[in-house]
Amino acid sequence: MPMLLIKGSFKVSERAKPDGDTVPFVPDDPADWKLVPGCKRILPAADGHANIRLEGVDALETHYGGSYGPDQHQPIGLAHRAADELLKWLGFTGIVRGADETVTLTPAAVPGFILTRGTDVFGRCVALVGRGAPPGCTGYEIDVDEALVKKTANHHLLSLGLAYPTFYKGFPVRLRDVLATAARQARESTPPLGVWAEDVTRSGVKITGMTSLTADDGAVVLPKLFRRLKEYLDLDPMDPSLACFPSYLAGGADEFRIPPDTKRIIGLQNVVEITDGNTVRMTHQPEEIVFEEK
């Protein structure tokens, strides 16, 4: 699949709070941001950077606010491992993390490139992330094959089990399969790698409040499920009952397919199961679900 290649550098500014699936990027030519397709244009910061959302990757949340309530995080040790591994892989050699999640890095910036098919509905650039010299000329589309995907940070994080695969319809099947295979191998490794050693997305977790998900020893679940649970529980922090959670998910109207079936499914309640009143689980592995881009 042709993707736009942009050459530049990864630079984490002062007071930034990088996580395991988002990293700031500055093109060598800031005008290259105008070449990125999508429903919303990228609005770079004063220093020319914009945040890159890693294609096909969803890491544990380090600070998620949602529509209601204060920021919350998933088990922070694993969340930090993903964020730190991404930075180290890109070439940062010194990572100092403050108590407020801000980081100081050495060196100040590292060279690299992105391969993007465009922006998402929030105006974020979604891309495959590469380090060092690019495989083509900046500002032009190049063909991205399976071998090139395996050289990206996206593949690296999934191969170590430090993030979950989360796919959207516009990402080509053959490239999606490369990332899905990396995630599956990490999960099926003996012992399972990264998040998979503790993941209870399929087996289920009993919810007694937000601390079930946010304590250092809290349950490790798919970040998308965590975000939906956090938003739901924030509506009434004193009531951890999940009785109305399926209805809440139906109202959210996430749209997805479960290939090879092409039927469009509306609402995560179709792949989320509530048992024993307050135990929640997903009925499919994350790489089996392909979300629609809205």
Backbone as numpy.savetxt, mean C-alpha at the origin, in Angstrom:
# Nx Ny Nz CAx CAy CAz Cx Cy Cz
3.36 -3.84 -20.92 2.51 -2.65 -20.92 3.39 -1.40 -20.92
3.08 -0.43 -21.79 3.84 0.83 -21.76 3.52 1.63 -20.50
4.56 2.13 -19.85 4.40 3.01 -18.69 5.34 4.19 -18.86
4.92 5.32 -18.33 5.74 6.51 -18.38 6.92 6.39 -17.42
8.12 6.61 -17.94 9.32 6.58 -17.11 9.74 7.99 -16.75
9.97 8.24 -15.48 10.46 9.54 -15.03 11.69 9.32 -14.16
12.77 9.98 -14.53 14.02 9.89 -13.80 14.10 11.02 -12.78
14.68 10.74 -11.63 14.80 11.78 -10.61 15.48 11.25 -9.37
14.99 11.66 -8.22 15.58 11.22 -6.96 14.50 11.09 -5.90
14.76 10.21 -4.96 13.88 10.05 -3.80 14.46 10.90 -2.68
13.63 11.78 -2.16 14.10 12.74 -1.17 13.03 12.91 -0.11
13.35 12.52 1.10 12.40 12.63 2.20 12.71 13.90 2.97
11.79 14.86 2.90 12.01 16.17 3.49 11.91 16.13 5.02
12.39 17.18 5.65 12.31 17.29 7.10 10.86 17.23 7.56
10.63 16.51 8.64 9.31 16.32 9.25 8.43 15.34 8.48
8.98 14.68 7.45 8.20 13.70 6.71 8.01 12.43 7.53
6.93 11.71 7.22 6.61 10.47 7.93 6.40 9.35 6.91
7.47 8.88 6.29 7.33 7.85 5.25 6.84 6.53 5.83
6.11 5.79 5.00 5.65 4.46 5.41 6.11 3.44 4.38
5.58 2.25 4.44 6.08 1.18 3.60 5.52 1.12 2.20
4.59 1.99 1.83 4.06 1.95 0.47 3.97 3.32 -0.18
4.59 4.32 0.42 4.58 5.67 -0.13 5.96 6.29 0.06
6.47 6.95 -0.99 7.78 7.57 -0.89 7.81 8.84 -1.74
8.42 9.93 -1.25 8.50 11.17 -2.02 9.52 11.07 -3.15
9.17 11.65 -4.29 10.02 11.59 -5.48 10.08 12.96 -6.14
11.28 13.36 -6.56 11.49 14.64 -7.25 12.04 14.36 -8.64
11.32 14.68 -9.71 11.87 14.48 -11.07 13.05 15.41 -11.32
13.98 14.94 -12.16 15.06 15.84 -12.57 14.49 17.06 -13.28
13.43 16.84 -14.04 12.72 17.93 -14.71 11.30 17.99 -14.14
11.00 19.00 -13.29 9.67 19.08 -12.68 8.53 19.09 -13.69
8.82 19.50 -14.93 7.77 19.53 -15.96 7.27 18.13 -16.30
8.05 17.10 -15.94 7.62 15.73 -16.23 6.34 15.36 -15.49
6.05 16.04 -14.38 4.80 15.75 -13.68 3.59 15.99 -14.58
3.72 16.93 -15.53 2.60 17.24 -16.42 2.33 16.12 -17.41
3.27 15.20 -17.56 3.11 14.09 -18.50 2.33 12.93 -17.90
2.16 12.93 -16.58 1.51 11.80 -15.91 0.01 11.84 -16.18
-0.55 10.78 -16.79 -1.99 10.77 -17.07 -2.79 10.49 -15.81
-4.11 10.61 -15.92 -4.98 10.29 -14.80 -6.11 11.28 -14.67
-7.04 10.96 -13.77 -8.22 11.79 -13.59 -7.93 13.08 -12.84
-6.80 13.11 -12.12 -6.41 14.31 -11.41 -4.94 14.60 -11.68
-4.61 15.87 -11.84 -3.23 16.24 -12.07 -2.44 16.25 -10.76
-1.17 15.96 -10.87 -0.30 15.99 -9.71 0.03 17.43 -9.34
-0.09 17.74 -8.07 0.26 19.06 -7.57 1.48 18.92 -6.68
2.70 19.10 -7.24 3.90 18.91 -6.44 4.07 19.97 -5.38
4.87 19.65 -4.36 5.20 20.61 -3.30 6.18 21.64 -3.84
6.50 22.62 -3.01 7.36 23.72 -3.44 8.73 23.23 -3.90
9.21 22.14 -3.32 10.53 21.63 -3.72 10.45 20.68 -4.91
9.25 20.53 -5.49 9.08 19.72 -6.68 8.69 18.27 -6.43
8.64 17.85 -5.16 8.34 16.45 -4.90 6.84 16.19 -4.86
6.50 14.95 -5.15 5.14 14.44 -4.94 5.28 13.03 -4.38
4.30 12.62 -3.63 4.36 11.28 -3.04 3.98 10.22 -4.06
4.79 9.17 -4.11 4.53 8.05 -5.00 3.89 6.93 -4.20
2.73 6.50 -4.65 2.06 5.34 -4.05 2.49 4.10 -4.81
3.09 3.14 -4.14 3.61 1.96 -4.80 2.48 1.11 -5.37
2.57 0.82 -6.65 1.58 0.00 -7.35 1.55 -1.40 -6.76
0.33 -1.88 -6.44 0.15 -3.26 -6.03 0.58 -3.59 -4.62
0.94 -2.56 -3.83 1.51 -2.77 -2.50 0.70 -2.02 -1.45
0.40 -2.67 -0.34 -0.28 -2.01 0.77 0.40 -2.46 2.06
1.13 -1.54 2.71 1.87 -1.85 3.92 1.03 -1.51 5.14
1.40 -2.07 6.28 0.69 -1.77 7.52 0.72 -0.27 7.79
-0.39 0.24 8.31 -0.53 1.68 8.54 0.31 2.15 9.72
1.02 3.25 9.51 1.78 3.88 10.60 1.05 5.08 11.19
0.12 5.66 10.43 -0.65 6.81 10.95 -1.85 7.03 10.03
-2.95 6.36 10.33 -4.15 6.48 9.51 -5.25 7.17 10.30
-5.80 8.23 9.72 -6.86 8.97 10.39 -8.25 8.60 9.91
-8.42 8.51 8.59 -9.75 8.25 8.06 -10.65 9.46 8.20
-11.95 9.21 8.18 -12.93 10.30 8.23 -13.20 10.78 9.65
-12.96 9.93 10.63 -13.30 10.27 12.01 -12.16 9.87 12.94
-12.12 10.49 14.09 -11.22 10.05 15.14 -9.75 10.37 14.89
-8.91 10.09 15.87 -7.48 10.38 15.78 -6.75 9.37 14.91
-5.53 9.71 14.52 -4.70 8.78 13.77 -4.45 7.52 14.60
-4.41 6.39 13.92 -4.12 5.12 14.56 -3.11 4.36 13.70
-2.42 3.42 14.31 -1.47 2.62 13.57 -1.72 1.14 13.82
-1.26 0.33 12.87 -1.26 -1.12 13.08 -0.01 -1.49 13.88
0.16 -2.77 14.27 1.34 -3.14 15.05 2.61 -2.50 14.49
3.20 -1.59 15.27 4.14 -0.63 14.73 5.48 -1.25 14.35
5.86 -2.35 14.99 7.13 -2.98 14.64 7.18 -3.43 13.20
6.15 -4.15 12.76 6.08 -4.60 11.37 5.90 -3.43 10.41
5.13 -2.43 10.83 4.94 -1.26 9.97 6.27 -0.55 9.72
7.09 -0.42 10.77 8.39 0.23 10.62 9.34 -0.61 9.78
9.25 -1.93 9.91 10.13 -2.80 9.10 9.91 -2.57 7.62
8.65 -2.42 7.21 8.35 -2.18 5.79 8.88 -0.83 5.35
8.62 0.20 6.15 9.08 1.54 5.80 10.60 1.61 5.73
11.27 1.02 6.70 12.73 1.05 6.73 13.33 0.24 5.58
12.74 -0.89 5.27 13.26 -1.71 4.17 13.13 -0.99 2.84
12.04 -0.28 2.62 11.87 0.49 1.40 12.96 1.54 1.28
13.21 2.27 2.35 14.24 3.31 2.33 15.63 2.73 2.12
15.93 1.63 2.79 17.24 0.99 2.64 17.42 0.47 1.22
16.40 -0.13 0.67 16.48 -0.67 -0.69 16.76 0.44 -1.70
16.17 1.61 -1.48 16.39 2.74 -2.39 17.81 3.28 -2.29
18.48 3.05 -1.16 19.86 3.50 -1.02 20.15 4.40 0.15
19.16 4.66 0.99 19.41 5.44 2.21 20.13 4.54 3.22
21.22 5.06 3.78 22.05 4.25 4.66 21.87 4.57 6.14
21.34 5.72 6.44 21.11 6.10 7.83 19.67 6.50 8.04
18.97 5.79 8.91 17.56 6.08 9.17 17.39 6.28 10.67
17.02 7.49 11.05 16.76 7.81 12.46 15.30 8.21 12.59
14.54 7.45 13.36 13.11 7.68 13.48 12.79 8.34 14.82
12.06 9.46 14.75 11.66 10.15 15.96 10.40 9.55 16.57
10.09 9.97 17.78 8.91 9.45 18.47 7.62 9.82 17.76
7.66 10.90 16.97 6.45 11.35 16.26 6.37 10.80 14.83
7.16 9.75 14.53 7.17 9.08 13.23 7.98 9.82 12.17
8.51 11.01 12.45 9.34 11.68 11.46 10.70 10.99 11.40
11.36 11.09 10.23 12.64 10.43 10.07 13.70 11.39 9.56
14.93 11.12 9.90 16.08 11.81 9.35 16.91 10.78 8.59
17.29 11.13 7.35 17.94 10.15 6.49 19.32 10.60 6.04
20.17 9.64 5.76 21.45 9.85 5.13 21.55 8.87 3.95
21.93 9.36 2.76 22.12 10.76 2.36 20.79 11.50 2.26
20.85 12.77 1.84 19.62 13.56 1.76 18.71 13.09 0.64
19.30 12.52 -0.42 18.52 12.06 -1.56 19.28 10.94 -2.26
18.55 10.07 -2.95 19.16 8.98 -3.71 18.55 8.95 -5.10
19.34 8.61 -6.13 18.82 8.59 -7.50 17.92 7.40 -7.75
16.98 7.59 -8.65 16.08 6.50 -9.00 15.10 6.91 -10.07
14.07 6.13 -10.23 13.09 6.40 -11.27 11.75 5.77 -10.90
10.72 6.20 -11.58 9.40 5.60 -11.41 8.86 5.19 -12.77
7.99 4.21 -12.76 7.26 3.76 -13.94 5.78 3.83 -13.59
5.07 4.74 -14.23 3.69 5.01 -13.80 2.70 4.88 -14.94
1.50 4.41 -14.57 0.38 4.41 -15.52 -0.58 5.54 -15.23
-0.28 6.35 -14.18 -1.10 7.53 -13.94 -1.41 7.78 -12.48
-2.31 8.71 -12.25 -2.71 9.08 -10.90 -3.97 8.33 -10.48
-4.19 8.29 -9.16 -5.44 7.72 -8.67 -6.45 8.84 -8.43
-7.58 8.50 -7.83 -8.65 9.49 -7.65 -8.27 10.58 -6.66
-7.20 10.33 -5.88 -6.75 11.33 -4.91 -5.63 12.21 -5.47
-5.28 11.99 -6.73 -4.22 12.77 -7.33 -2.83 12.29 -6.99
-2.72 11.08 -6.43 -1.41 10.51 -6.12 -0.88 9.75 -7.33
0.40 9.86 -7.56 1.04 9.12 -8.64 1.25 7.68 -8.17
0.67 6.73 -8.90 0.80 5.30 -8.58 1.86 4.72 -9.51
2.85 4.04 -8.95 3.98 3.65 -9.80 4.74 2.45 -9.28
5.48 1.85 -10.19 6.55 0.93 -9.84 7.78 1.79 -9.54
8.53 1.42 -8.53 9.65 2.25 -8.06 10.97 1.52 -8.29
11.91 2.22 -8.94 13.21 1.65 -9.22 14.33 2.49 -8.65
15.49 1.89 -8.48 16.64 2.59 -7.94 17.74 2.68 -9.00
18.63 3.68 -8.81 19.77 3.82 -9.71 19.38 4.32 -11.08
20.14 3.90 -12.09 19.95 4.37 -13.46 18.66 3.79 -14.06
17.90 4.60 -14.79 16.64 4.12 -15.37 16.88 3.25 -16.60
15.90 2.42 -16.97 16.05 1.53 -18.12 15.63 2.17 -19.44
15.58 3.48 -19.51 15.17 4.19 -20.72 15.28 5.68 -20.52
14.71 6.42 -21.44 14.78 7.88 -21.41 13.62 8.47 -20.62
13.92 9.42 -19.77 12.90 10.06 -18.95 11.91 10.82 -19.83
10.65 10.79 -19.42 9.62 11.50 -20.15 9.00 10.72 -21.29
9.40 9.46 -21.43 8.88 8.62 -22.51 8.27 7.34 -21.92
7.35 6.75 -22.65 6.79 5.47 -22.25 7.71 4.34 -22.69
7.90 3.36 -21.82 8.67 2.17 -22.19 7.83 0.94 -21.86
8.15 -0.16 -22.51 7.42 -1.39 -22.23 7.93 -2.00 -20.92
7.03 -2.32 -20.03 7.38 -2.91 -18.74 7.03 -4.39 -18.79
8.04 -5.24 -18.64 7.80 -6.68 -18.67 8.01 -7.28 -17.29
7.85 -8.59 -17.20 7.94 -9.27 -15.93 9.32 -9.12 -15.29
10.36 -9.17 -16.11 11.72 -9.07 -15.59 11.97 -7.71 -14.95
11.44 -6.66 -15.55 11.62 -5.31 -14.99 10.86 -5.16 -13.69
9.66 -5.72 -13.59 8.87 -5.65 -12.36 9.65 -6.28 -11.20
10.37 -7.37 -11.48 11.12 -8.05 -10.42 12.29 -7.22 -9.89
12.63 -6.14 -10.58 13.73 -5.27 -10.15 13.24 -4.06 -9.37
11.96 -4.02 -9.05 11.38 -2.85 -8.39 11.24 -3.05 -6.88
11.08 -1.93 -6.18 10.82 -1.99 -4.74 9.50 -2.69 -4.46
8.55 -2.55 -5.35 7.24 -3.18 -5.18 7.40 -4.68 -5.00
8.14 -5.29 -5.93 8.38 -6.74 -5.88 9.20 -7.10 -4.65
10.20 -6.28 -4.33 11.09 -6.57 -3.20 10.31 -6.65 -1.89
9.45 -5.69 -1.63 8.69 -5.68 -0.37 7.76 -6.88 -0.28
7.10 -7.20 -1.38 6.18 -8.34 -1.36 6.94 -9.66 -1.21
8.14 -9.75 -1.81 8.91 -10.99 -1.72 9.39 -11.26 -0.29
9.55 -10.19 0.50 9.96 -10.34 1.90 8.76 -10.46 2.83
7.56 -10.38 2.28 6.36 -10.46 3.11 6.13 -9.24 3.97
6.74 -8.11 3.62 6.62 -6.91 4.45 5.43 -6.05 4.08
4.69 -6.44 3.06 3.48 -5.70 2.65 2.51 -6.70 2.02
1.28 -6.26 1.91 0.24 -7.07 1.29 0.07 -6.67 -0.17
-0.28 -7.63 -1.04 -0.64 -7.26 -2.41 -2.05 -6.69 -2.44
-2.21 -5.58 -3.12 -3.53 -4.98 -3.30 -3.60 -4.44 -4.73
-4.46 -5.02 -5.54 -4.45 -4.74 -6.97 -5.69 -3.98 -7.44
-5.46 -3.18 -8.49 -6.55 -2.45 -9.13 -6.61 -2.82 -10.60
-7.77 -2.65 -11.19 -8.09 -3.17 -12.51 -7.12 -2.71 -13.59
-6.64 -1.47 -13.53 -5.81 -0.95 -14.60 -4.43 -1.57 -14.70
-3.99 -2.27 -13.67 -2.67 -2.88 -13.67 -2.74 -4.19 -14.44
-1.89 -4.37 -15.46 -1.99 -5.54 -16.34 -1.89 -6.88 -15.60
-2.63 -7.86 -16.07 -2.70 -9.16 -15.43 -1.31 -9.80 -15.33
-0.52 -9.76 -16.41 0.77 -10.46 -16.40 1.73 -9.84 -15.39
1.63 -8.52 -15.17 2.49 -7.88 -14.19 1.94 -8.11 -12.78
0.62 -8.10 -12.68 -0.02 -8.39 -11.40 0.36 -9.79 -10.91
0.43 -10.74 -11.84 0.75 -12.11 -11.47 2.16 -12.23 -10.89
3.09 -11.39 -11.38 4.46 -11.42 -10.85 4.46 -11.01 -9.39
3.74 -9.94 -9.08 3.67 -9.47 -7.70 2.89 -10.44 -6.81
1.81 -11.00 -7.37 1.01 -11.96 -6.61 1.83 -13.20 -6.26
2.64 -13.66 -7.19 3.48 -14.83 -6.94 4.49 -14.55 -5.83
5.08 -13.35 -5.85 6.04 -12.98 -4.80 5.38 -12.99 -3.43
4.17 -12.44 -3.34 3.45 -12.41 -2.07 3.07 -13.82 -1.62
2.62 -14.63 -2.57 2.20 -15.99 -2.23 3.39 -16.83 -1.72
4.53 -16.66 -2.35 5.71 -17.41 -1.92 6.15 -16.99 -0.51
6.04 -15.69 -0.21 6.37 -15.22 1.14 5.41 -15.81 2.16
4.14 -15.89 1.82 3.13 -16.42 2.73 3.31 -17.93 2.95
3.70 -18.64 1.89 3.80 -20.09 1.96 5.20 -20.57 2.35
6.10 -19.63 2.62 7.44 -19.98 3.06 7.38 -20.66 4.43
8.41 -21.41 4.75 8.49 -22.06 6.07 9.70 -21.53 6.82
9.51 -20.70 7.86 8.22 -20.17 8.30 7.76 -19.04 7.38
6.50 -18.61 7.49 6.02 -17.48 6.69 6.84 -16.22 6.98
6.99 -15.39 5.96 7.82 -14.20 6.08 7.00 -12.96 6.46
7.65 -12.06 7.19 7.07 -10.74 7.45 5.70 -10.79 8.10
4.76 -10.06 7.49 3.41 -9.98 8.05 2.71 -11.34 8.08
3.12 -12.22 7.17 2.41 -13.50 7.06 2.62 -14.39 8.28
3.68 -14.14 9.02 3.91 -14.92 10.24 2.87 -14.63 11.31
2.22 -13.46 11.21 1.26 -13.05 12.23 -0.13 -12.74 11.66
-0.27 -12.78 10.37 -1.52 -12.37 9.72 -2.70 -13.24 10.14
-3.84 -12.57 10.47 -5.07 -13.28 10.83 -6.24 -12.81 9.97
-5.93 -12.25 8.80 -6.98 -11.75 7.92 -7.95 -12.86 7.54
-7.44 -14.05 7.25 -8.29 -15.16 6.84 -8.79 -15.96 8.03
-7.97 -16.13 9.06 -8.37 -16.96 10.20 -9.33 -16.23 11.13
-9.23 -14.90 11.18 -10.17 -14.11 11.95 -9.59 -13.52 13.23
-10.15 -12.40 13.65 -9.73 -11.73 14.87 -10.96 -11.26 15.63
-10.96 -11.43 16.92 -12.06 -10.96 17.77 -11.80 -9.49 18.09
-12.77 -8.65 17.80 -12.63 -7.21 18.00 -13.31 -6.81 19.30
-12.52 -6.27 20.22 -13.06 -5.77 21.48 -12.88 -4.26 21.59
-12.39 -3.65 20.54 -12.12 -2.21 20.50 -10.93 -1.96 19.60
-10.53 -0.69 19.43 -9.44 -0.36 18.53 -8.13 -1.00 18.96
-7.94 -1.20 20.27 -6.68 -1.79 20.72 -6.48 -3.21 20.20
-7.56 -3.86 19.78 -7.43 -5.19 19.18 -6.56 -5.15 17.93
-6.52 -3.96 17.30 -5.82 -3.80 16.02 -4.60 -2.90 16.12
-4.53 -2.07 17.17 -3.49 -1.03 17.21 -2.42 -1.24 18.26
-2.65 -2.13 19.22 -1.62 -2.40 20.24 -0.39 -3.01 19.58
0.75 -2.90 20.25 1.98 -3.47 19.69 1.82 -4.96 19.42
1.00 -5.63 20.23 0.73 -7.05 20.01 -0.66 -7.26 19.41
-1.19 -6.21 18.77 -2.51 -6.30 18.16 -2.52 -7.19 16.93
-3.72 -7.46 16.43 -3.88 -8.35 15.28 -3.33 -7.71 14.01
-2.67 -8.52 13.20 -2.15 -8.09 11.91 -3.14 -8.51 10.83
-3.73 -7.52 10.17 -4.72 -7.79 9.13 -4.42 -6.94 7.90
-5.04 -7.29 6.80 -4.94 -6.51 5.57 -5.23 -5.04 5.86
-4.35 -4.12 5.45 -4.57 -2.70 5.77 -5.93 -2.16 5.32
-6.43 -2.62 4.18 -7.74 -2.14 3.74 -8.83 -2.54 4.74
-8.75 -3.75 5.28 -9.71 -4.17 6.30 -9.51 -3.35 7.57
-8.26 -3.11 7.95 -7.98 -2.27 9.12 -8.61 -0.89 8.95
-8.45 -0.28 7.79 -8.99 1.07 7.58 -10.50 1.08 7.71
-11.16 0.08 7.15 -12.62 0.04 7.24 -13.06 -0.20 8.68
-12.37 -1.05 9.40 -12.72 -1.29 10.80 -12.48 -0.04 11.64
-11.39 0.64 11.40 -11.07 1.85 12.16 -12.16 2.91 11.95
-12.54 3.12 10.70 -13.58 4.11 10.40 -14.90 3.74 11.05
-15.24 2.46 11.02 -16.49 1.99 11.62 -16.47 2.15 13.13
-15.39 1.72 13.78 -15.32 1.80 15.24 -15.26 3.24 15.72
-14.73 4.14 14.91 -14.68 5.55 15.29 -16.07 6.17 15.38
-17.06 5.57 14.73 -18.41 6.12 14.78 -18.97 6.06 16.20
-18.59 5.01 16.94 -19.02 4.87 18.34 -17.93 4.11 19.09
-16.91 4.82 19.56 -15.77 4.16 20.21 -16.14 3.34 21.44
-17.30 3.60 22.03 -17.71 2.88 23.23 -18.40 1.56 22.91
-18.70 1.34 21.64 -19.43 0.12 21.26 -18.63 -0.65 20.21
-17.94 -1.72 20.60 -17.13 -2.48 19.65 -17.91 -3.53 18.86
-19.23 -3.55 19.01 -20.02 -4.55 18.30 -19.86 -4.41 16.79
-19.75 -5.55 16.11 -19.64 -5.55 14.65 -20.98 -5.89 13.99
-22.07 -5.79 14.74 -23.38 -6.17 14.20 -23.73 -5.38 12.94
-23.33 -4.11 12.90 -23.68 -3.26 11.76 -22.53 -3.10 10.77
-21.43 -3.80 11.00 -20.26 -3.65 10.12 -20.56 -4.05 8.68
-21.27 -5.16 8.42 -21.60 -5.48 7.03 -22.39 -4.38 6.33
-23.32 -3.76 7.05 -24.08 -2.67 6.45 -23.19 -1.46 6.18
-22.24 -1.22 7.08 -21.30 -0.12 6.87 -20.47 -0.37 5.61
-20.01 -1.60 5.44 -19.23 -1.94 4.25 -20.06 -1.80 2.98
-21.32 -2.18 3.07 -22.20 -2.04 1.90 -22.34 -0.58 1.51
-22.41 0.30 2.50 -22.51 1.72 2.22 -21.25 2.29 1.61
-20.09 1.68 1.93 -18.83 2.14 1.36 -18.71 1.84 -0.12
-19.39 0.79 -0.56 -19.51 0.46 -1.98 -18.18 0.28 -2.70
-17.19 -0.36 -2.03 -15.99 -0.75 -2.77 -16.40 -1.69 -3.90
-15.85 -1.46 -5.08 -16.18 -2.29 -6.23 -14.97 -3.14 -6.61
-15.21 -4.42 -6.90 -14.09 -5.31 -7.21 -14.59 -6.53 -7.98
-13.63 -7.28 -8.48 -13.90 -8.56 -9.13 -13.02 -9.62 -8.47
-13.39 -10.87 -8.66 -12.57 -11.99 -8.20 -12.28 -12.85 -9.43
-11.21 -12.53 -10.17 -10.88 -13.28 -11.40 -10.75 -14.78 -11.12
-11.08 -15.63 -12.10 -11.40 -15.25 -13.48 -12.82 -14.77 -13.70
-13.64 -14.78 -12.67 -15.01 -14.26 -12.80 -14.94 -12.77 -13.12
-15.68 -12.35 -14.12 -15.68 -10.94 -14.52 -16.83 -10.15 -13.89
-17.64 -10.81 -13.06 -18.76 -10.13 -12.43 -18.28 -9.05 -11.47
-18.87 -7.86 -11.58 -18.53 -6.78 -10.66 -19.29 -6.96 -9.35
-18.55 -6.90 -8.24 -19.13 -7.05 -6.91 -19.04 -5.72 -6.19
-20.12 -5.33 -5.52 -20.16 -4.04 -4.84 -20.27 -4.26 -3.34
-19.27 -3.77 -2.61 -19.29 -3.84 -1.16 -18.42 -4.96 -0.60
-17.52 -4.59 0.32 -16.63 -5.58 0.92 -17.36 -6.58 1.81
-18.62 -6.30 2.14 -19.37 -7.26 2.94 -19.50 -8.60 2.22
-19.25 -8.60 0.91 -19.32 -9.83 0.13 -18.11 -10.73 0.34
-17.04 -10.19 0.91 -15.84 -11.00 1.16 -15.39 -10.89 2.62
-16.26 -10.37 3.47 -15.98 -10.26 4.90 -17.05 -11.04 5.66
-16.62 -11.82 6.62 -17.53 -12.68 7.39 -17.43 -12.34 8.87
-18.58 -12.20 9.53 -18.65 -11.95 10.97 -19.18 -13.21 11.65
-18.41 -13.72 12.60 -18.86 -14.90 13.35 -18.76 -14.62 14.84
-19.55 -15.33 15.61 -19.55 -15.20 17.07 -19.73 -13.75 17.52
-20.44 -12.98 16.71 -20.75 -11.60 17.08 -19.66 -10.59 16.80
-18.42 -10.88 17.18 -17.37 -9.87 17.05 -16.07 -10.40 16.44
-16.12 -11.53 15.78 -14.94 -12.04 15.09 -15.09 -11.79 13.60
-14.07 -11.15 13.03 -14.14 -10.76 11.62 -13.02 -11.44 10.85
-13.33 -11.85 9.63 -12.34 -12.47 8.74 -12.71 -12.19 7.29
-11.71 -12.24 6.42 -11.97 -12.14 5.00 -11.97 -13.54 4.40
-12.79 -13.73 3.39 -12.98 -15.06 2.81 -12.05 -15.34 1.63
-11.27 -14.34 1.20 -10.35 -14.52 0.08 -8.98 -13.95 0.42
-7.96 -14.50 -0.20 -6.63 -13.93 -0.07 -6.59 -12.59 -0.83
-5.77 -11.65 -0.38 -5.80 -10.32 -0.99 -5.46 -10.31 -2.48
-4.57 -11.20 -2.93 -4.20 -11.18 -4.34 -5.29 -11.73 -5.24
-6.32 -12.33 -4.65 -7.44 -12.86 -5.44 -8.45 -11.78 -5.79
-8.35 -10.62 -5.18 -9.32 -9.54 -5.37 -8.72 -8.44 -6.21
-9.46 -7.97 -7.22 -9.00 -6.87 -8.06 -10.02 -5.74 -7.97
-9.62 -4.61 -7.40 -10.52 -3.50 -7.16 -10.70 -2.64 -8.41
-11.87 -2.07 -8.52 -12.14 -1.09 -9.57 -11.56 0.25 -9.15
-11.12 1.01 -10.13 -10.58 2.34 -9.86 -11.69 3.36 -10.05
-12.02 4.06 -8.98 -13.13 5.03 -9.05 -12.61 6.45 -8.94
